[in-house]
Each structure stands twice: as structure tokens, then as C-alpha cells.
Amino acid sequence: MDKALDSIHEALSNDKYVFVHCNQGLSRSPGIALLYLIARNVIIAENYLTAEAAFINDLYPDFDPAGGIRGFLMEHWQSYRGKYA
């Protein structure tokens, strides 16, 4: 995750476009995008589930995280908050 987020941040900081993708676009890639938005303080929430709901409602309604990605995000989202703010 750290390498993905660092790569996204570096590219965007250099005015480059970023395309985050996976096989189906339902779990892994939107999960990484959500985590980056949390790290940039674009999505600010009291807990992970609130952040996930905001992401689904406002940005990516097809987000359907599988257990592995959701588990990682739930366990680690707090440590990423504001990382790139």
C-alpha cells in the first residue's frame, strides 16, 4: 500500500495523471484511491466506515471491498490520515 500511495502522490505532485486499476474495479483499486483520499485529508471521518460511506455516496458508488482490502483499510486507515496533507 505504501508504495502505491507514494507513487500516486509523487505523480500528482508532478502534475501527472494517475490511473489506478485492478481486474474488476470494485475493491482493490478503489480501496487504494480511498486510502489516498484519506491520506490527503480529502475525506475526513471519525471512523473507517464513515469514510467508506462518504466515498461510496460521493465518489464511487460501485465500491464493494472484499474482506482482505476492507480488513486492511479498517485496521490501518487511522495511521494513514493526513500522511500527505
C-alpha positions in Angstrom: 0.0 0.0 0.0 2.7 2.4 0.9 4.4 2.1 -2.5 1.1 2.6 -4.3 0.3 5.7 -2.3 3.8 7.1 -2.6 3.6 6.6 -6.4 0.3 8.3 -6.6 1.4 11.2 -4.5 4.6 11.7 -6.4 2.9 11.6 -9.8 0.1 14.0 -8.7 2.7 16.3 -7.1 4.4 16.5 -10.5 1.2 17.4 -12.3 0.9 13.9 -13.9 -2.3 11.9 -14.3 -2.8 8.8 -12.3 -4.9 5.7 -13.3 -5.4 3.2 -10.5 -6.9 0.0 -11.8 -7.4 -3.7 -11.0 -9.3 -6.5 -12.6 -12.9 -5.5 -11.7 -12.6 -2.1 -10.2 -14.7 -2.9 -7.3 -12.3 -3.5 -4.4 -8.6 -3.1 -4.7 -8.1 -0.1 -6.9 -10.9 2.0 -5.4 -9.7 0.9 -1.9 -6.3 2.4 -2.8 -7.9 5.5 -4.1 -10.0 5.8 -0.9 -6.9 5.4 1.2 -5.1 8.1 -0.8 -8.0 10.5 -0.3 -7.9 9.8 3.5 -4.2 10.4 3.4 -4.7 13.8 1.7 -7.5 14.7 4.1 -9.9 14.9 1.2 -12.2 12.5 3.1 -12.2 13.2 6.8 -14.2 10.9 9.1 -14.4 9.7 12.6 -14.0 6.1 11.6 -13.3 4.0 8.6 -17.0 3.0 8.0 -18.0 6.7 7.8 -15.1 7.3 5.3 -16.2 4.3 3.2 -19.8 5.5 3.2 -18.7 9.0 2.1 -16.6 7.5 -0.7 -19.5 5.4 -1.9 -22.1 8.1 -1.7 -20.0 11.0 -3.2 -17.4 9.4 -5.5 -17.5 5.7 -6.3 -20.9 4.0 -5.8 -19.6 0.7 -7.2 -17.0 0.3 -4.4 -17.6 -3.2 -3.0 -14.5 -4.0 -0.9 -13.6 -7.7 -0.4 -12.7 -8.9 3.0 -9.0 -8.5 2.6 -9.0 -4.9 1.4 -11.7 -3.9 3.8 -9.9 -5.5 6.7 -6.7 -3.7 5.8 -8.4 -0.4 5.4 -10.3 -0.8 8.7 -7.2 -1.7 10.6 -4.9 0.9 9.1 -6.9 3.9 7.9 -6.2 5.9 11.1 -2.4 5.6 10.6 -2.7 7.0 7.0 -4.9 10.0 8.0 -3.1 13.2 6.8 0.0 11.4 5.6 0.1 13.7 2.5 -1.8 16.7 3.9 
